[in-house]
Every structure is written in C-alpha cells, then in structure tokens.
Amino acid sequence: MVDYHILEQFVTFYQTGTLRETAEKMHISQPTLTRNMQRLETEFDVPLFHRTKNSISLNETGTLAAEDAKMLLKQTENMIRHARDFDRKNRTITLGSCTPVLIPELIRRITGAFPMASISSETKSTSCLLDGVRNGLYHLVLLPFCPEDDGLSCRKWGEEHLSFLLPKRHRFARRKSLSVSEMNGENMLLFQDIGFWHDLVVEKMPDSRFLVQTERYTFLELIENSTMPVFTTDYYHNELIDSIPAPSRVAVPITDPEFNVSYYLVCRKEHSQKFSGLL
C-alpha cells in the first residue's frame, strides 16, 4: 500500500523539480525525502527517476505516475470532504483550532456538554478558521484573538506563553527573559505540529534555520542529545523537562507580545445559546 504522505511528496517533487524545494515545502529533511522516493519506487516496482551523480529527475514513467498521483490526491481530498460534510450535517460538532495544545481540553468539555455528539477537530490557520466559522464549516473555533464581528460570539479560553528551552551552557541561559530578535540567526529544533506558531516563528526569525521534526519521540530524543535551542510553552514545559536530564536545559521566557497569547472560543451568534455552557 502506497503511503498517502509519500504520494504528496512525490507530487510536490513533480511540481518543484528539486529535492531541496520539495523538502522545504513538506517540512522534512532531504535524506528522509530521498528514502521515501526510493520506497515509492520499490512499491511501484518500476523505475520512476532518472539519476545522475548530482541530480535526480522524473523519467517518462515517473511523470505519468505523478500526474495520476496528483489526480488521486485530489479525488481523495474530495472524498474526505464529502464524507465530512455529510457527517457534519447529521450529528457532528466541528471544532477548528489555531493550535493543537488546547484541543484535548476542548474535546473533554464539549463531550461533557454533548455526550451523544461526535466531535471533529482539526488545526488550521487563523484565516481559514475565521472564514470557516462564518460560513458554517465549523461550529466552534479557537483563535488567538477575539474577532470584531457582530455575527460572532467569543469567550476567553486560556493563555499560552512561549519560552526558549536552552542548554545550560548557552550564552543566554542565565537571562531572565529574551526577545525573539536576540535569538534570530540561531539554528533551532522545531516540532511541526504547533499550529499557527510555526508561521509566526519562521516570520519572526528569518535568519534562523529550523530542524523540523514530525515525530514527537524523535523530537524529544533530539532535545536530550543535542545542544540546539527549542521552543517550549507553559503547557508542554513540564513534559519536556521530565523527558530530559534535569540539569541540562533551562527555560527562558520570551518577551515579545506575539509569543504570549490569549485564546478565544468563537461561534456564530445564532449558535451561542446552544454552546452557552462553553461560552
């Protein structure tokens, strides 16, 4: 069975033409991408690539396969969307969030208020969430701001504060606080599934390079065995500290306002009575 995510990488390579650009777009390392393309070729059991000493490109078979894969991915997206739409209209409370950190608590509270309902949740950009709650795609969304919209109701739903988790020997390890600009240019470890924080970090640290990890176990192993700084929050701080030797790292709070946010649970006003127990 061909892995869906590897097909996505394959189609992206077809579109970009280079492993480097594909790895950047998919937020994976180039060696991982190379292994996945080799694995895909093994699954197809035919050559898909033309390889030279310094380059790799699709051959005719690979181009044909990529075009078919592109259509397959589109069909899969449509299938998922249609199934979700049908389920959503019948019995599902749809929840969208800008960050994964509060989703478990939100689901717990929604389940307590609506024990017979199914809950569909996903993490999306703030613009997608705002559009989604306005047009009815989501019943509830979690945003890092309270939207100024007469058609929406919102309630504050917690806060999150980011810190740099630094090795004890780092030059800033003794600081009481840090701005993001002071750390701009440093190589950083970064977990991929962090919602809107990912784009904010990349925007505010344009001179830094990020080693992005998709698997939490690998991410924690790298924190323990490397000297690269990493972000932590007041939600995950204890988990990270418990997973590494206690003396090895120290958390230094970030002073930038954008990295200290209040979250708001938002719904359409016509649904505010239904969700009054949450709002």
N, C-alpha and C positions, 0 to 999 in steps of 0.2 A: 504493500500500500504506500503510495507516494504521500509524503508529509505535505500538508497544506502550506505551512510556513516556508518550506523549501521551494514549493512552486511559486510562492510570492517572490522569493529571492531570485529565482530563475527568470521570471517575467521582468523583474526590475533590472537584471543584468541585460536582458534583451533590449530594454528601453534605454539604459545608460551606456552600454557597450564596454564598461570597465568594471573590474572587481572593486577598485578603490571607491568609486562613486556609489556602487551598489552597497558596499559595506557601510558607508556613511549614511545612506538613505535608510537602511534597515537596522541601523544601530547595532551592528555586530562586528566582530573582528574579521579581517581579511582571511586569516588562516581558517577560521570557522566557516566562512563563506566558501572557500576553496574545497574544504572537506564535504560540505553539503552538495556542491555541484558534482563532485566525484560520486557521492552517494546516489544522487539523482540519475547520473549516467548509468550506474550499476542497476538501478531499478528499471530503467528503460531497456537495458541490455543492448544498446546500440551507441555508437559514438555520436555525441552531441556537440563536441567542441573541436576546434582547430587550435592546436597548441604549438607555440614556438618557444624558444629559450626565454624570451622576455615578454610574451603576450599570450592571451587566450581570447578566442572569439568563437561565435557560434558557426557551425557548418550548416549546410542546407537542411539537414535533418533537424538540427538544433533550432534553426529558425522556424521551421514548420511546427515543431513541438512547442516552442514558446508562444507562437500565435494561437495554437489550440489551448495552451495553458491559460493564456490571457482570457479567452472566451469562457473557459471552465471556471476561472476565478470569479468572473462577472456573473455567471449563472449561479454559482454558489452563494455569492452575496445576495442576489435576488431571491434565491430560495430561503435563505436565512431571514431576510427582511419580510418576506411574505408570511412565513411561519410566525415570526414575532408579531407582525401586525394582527394576524388572526387571533393569536393567544392574548395579545394586549386588549383587544376589543372585548374579549369574553370574560376574563377573570384575573388579569394580572395587573398589579400595581407596578408601574415603571418608575425606576429611580435612576437618575443620572448624577454623577458626581465629578467634580474637578480634581479630586484626589481620592486614592483608594483607602486612605487611613481611617476615615470615619464610616465607611460603608458597613463594616460588621455591626457597629453600634446602631446605625440607622436601620438595618435589616432587623435587628433584635427588637427595636422599638416598634417598627411597623408590624412585625409578626405579632407582638403583644396586642396591638390595637386592632389588627385584622387577621385573626388566627386562621381563617378559611381561605385567605387570598394567597396567590402565588406572587413572588416578587422577582422582577427582572431588574438587574442592576448592571451598569457599565460606567467606565470612566471616559470622559470626553473633554474637549476643550471648552472653555467658558463660553465662547461664542456659540458653539453647537448646542450647549446646554440651554442657553438663554433662548435661542431660536426654538429649540425643542419643546420647552415648557410653554412657550407662547402658542405654538401651533398644535399642541396636544400630543406630541410624541412622548413626552414624559409627564407623569402625574406630579412628581416631586424632583427637584434638582438641588444640589448643594453647590453653592457658589462662594468665592472668596470676597464677596461684596453684596450689598443689598441693592438690587436694581431699582432705579427710579422709574417705575412703570405702574400706572394706576390700575392696570389689569392684573397685577400680581400681588400676592401676599407673601411676606417673608418674616422669619424669626431667626435671631442669632442662635447658632448651634455649635458653639465651641470655638476654640482658638488653636493655632499651631505656631510654634516658634522654632526656627531653624538655627542650628549651630554647626560650626566646623568641628569634626572629631579628628584631632591632631595627634600624631605621635608625640610622646613626652619630650623628644629631642628636637621637635620642630621649632623654628625660630620664633613663632608666635605662641608657643604652648603656654607661656606664663601670662599671656594677656588676659584681661578680664572680659574683653569683647573685641570684635573685629568687624570691619566693614568688608563687603564683598570686593570692593576695588583693591583693597590691600592684598587679597588672595588671587586677584586676576593674574593669569600667567602661569599659575601652578598647575601641574598635572594632578588630576583628581579621579578618584573612583566614583562611579555614579550608577545607581540602580535604575533600570529602565522604567519600571512600573511605578512612577511617582506623580503621575497626572500632570497638572499644569506647571508644577515646579520644574519639570525638565526644560521646557522652553524658556522659562524665566532665568534659570541658571545659565543656559547657553547664551542668552541675550546679555546678561549682566557680567559674564566672564568671557568675553570674546577672544582673549589671548590665551585662554587655558585649553588644554587637551583633556578629553574625558575618556576614561576606560569604562565603557558602558557594559553592565552585566545584566543578563536576563534571568539567571537562576540565583535564587536567594542563598542557597548553600555555598555556591562558588563565590558570591559576593562577600559573605561572612568570612570565608576562608582567606580571601584576599585582604580583608581588613586586618585579620590576625597576623598574616605573614608578610605584609608589605608596609612600606612607610609612606604611602600616598595618602593625603588628606581625603576625607569623605564627609558628606553631609549627614547630620542626624537631626532628629526633631524631639520635642518633649514627649511625643507619642512612642517613638521607637528607641529612644535613648537607652532605656533600661535593658531592652532586648539586645542591643548592640553591645553594651558594656558587659552584660552577662555572658556574651558569646566569645569574648576575647580576654586575654590575661589582664586583670585589673590595673596593674601599673603601666600598661603600655600606651594608653591614649587618654586624652583629656578633651572635654567638650568646651568650646569657646563660643559663647552666644554671638549671633550676627546682629548688628545694629540697624541695618537697612530696613526701613518700614515695610518694603515689599516682601521681606522674608519673615515677617511677624504678622500673621493674618487672622482675621475673624471670619468664621464661616456662617453662612445663612442658608436655612432651608426655605425653598421657594416653591410656591404652587400658584396656579391661576386662582383668582378671587372666587370664581364660581365653585371651586373645589375646597375653599378654605374651611367651610363647615364640616365637610367630610373628614378633613385632616386636622380638625381643631385640637385633637388630643396630642398631635405632634407639633402643631404651630402655636 
